[in-house]
Amino acid sequence: MVEGEAIYSQAEETPVTIGPGTIVSIAKGVPSRLEILSPFRKLATVIPKP
């Protein structure tokens, strides 16, 4: 996250509040949810398998 605030949950894990500086790793095929709490900007990096 670059700016803003959201609640992130993945599969059956406990939801966490994320904000600027937070790094989230999302595995392929794992259900996740992002509840936006304020306007935000994010930076996404995709790392392909070799």
C-alpha positions as CSV (number, residue, x, y, z in Angstrom):
1,M,0.0,0.0,0.0
2,V,1.2,3.4,-0.9
3,E,-1.7,5.5,0.5
4,G,-5.0,4.9,2.3
5,E,-6.4,2.2,4.5
6,A,-8.1,-1.1,4.0
7,I,-9.0,-4.4,5.7
8,Y,-7.4,-7.4,4.1
9,S,-8.3,-11.1,4.7
10,Q,-7.0,-14.2,3.0
11,A,-8.8,-17.6,3.1
12,E,-9.7,-18.3,6.7
13,E,-7.1,-16.0,8.3
14,T,-8.1,-13.2,10.7
15,P,-8.6,-9.9,8.8
16,V,-5.9,-7.2,9.3
17,T,-5.9,-3.5,8.7
18,I,-3.3,-2.4,6.2
19,G,-2.0,1.0,5.3
20,P,1.0,2.9,3.9
21,G,4.1,0.7,3.9
22,T,2.2,-2.6,4.3
23,I,3.4,-5.5,2.1
24,V,0.8,-8.2,1.3
25,S,1.7,-11.5,-0.4
26,I,-1.2,-13.1,-2.3
27,A,-0.8,-16.7,-3.4
28,K,-2.4,-17.9,-6.7
29,G,-5.7,-19.6,-6.1
30,V,-6.1,-18.5,-2.5
31,P,-9.3,-16.6,-1.9
32,S,-8.8,-13.0,-0.5
33,R,-10.8,-9.9,0.2
34,L,-10.0,-6.3,0.4
35,E,-12.4,-3.9,2.1
36,I,-11.5,-0.3,1.3
37,L,-11.8,2.1,4.2
38,S,-10.4,5.2,2.5
39,P,-9.2,6.2,-0.9
40,F,-6.0,4.4,-1.6
41,R,-3.2,3.7,-4.0
42,K,-1.4,0.4,-4.2
43,L,1.6,-1.0,-6.1
44,A,1.3,-4.5,-7.4
45,T,4.3,-6.7,-8.5
46,V,3.6,-10.0,-10.2
47,I,6.5,-12.6,-10.1
48,P,6.0,-15.3,-12.8
49,K,7.2,-18.8,-12.2
50,P,10.3,-19.8,-14.3
